[in-house]
Amino acid sequence: MKRELAVKLHKEMWNWLSENPDQEKRHWPQWESNGGDVEKIDCDCFACEENAYGSNNCKDCMVDWGVNTCESPGSPFTKWDYSDNEDERAKYAAIIRDLPIKEL
């Protein structure tokens, strides 16, 4: 997957998740399995997918998480993933959508 497309789809999915905080990444309506036109990818994550064609090392992720990896304690993804509160999930999904993309 080209980096530009991965960035675009990453932002689209996390925007949708910010607007639908009761949903999971697998529910994104753009996945082919949900009637959309985007082929399913590993981890339902465009950053992981884009990185798989590079070093496949989390430190080289296209997203600047502000911590070591998306799954580090305190990362916005970890907070989103473990929260049961829809307001918090919406907040963290929007934060993830707006995180800076690293320069190549």
C-alpha angles and dihedrals in degrees: 000000000000115000094237091055092045090053092047094049092043090057093044094051095046091046089055090047090051088055094042105040093165090065135081129225090260090062095060104131093223093070111104089235088061095047098272132114102246116104114234114258136194115283089002083261126128092195090056091045093051091047092050088070091052126041097324086223118128092223087067094054113141090230120079099223094180088234133060098281141346089264096051115120109270096022116135090242093054090048091049094045096050099039123103092186112099094207090054092045091051090049095049094044089055090048090052091048090054100042113123120263113228119244116247 
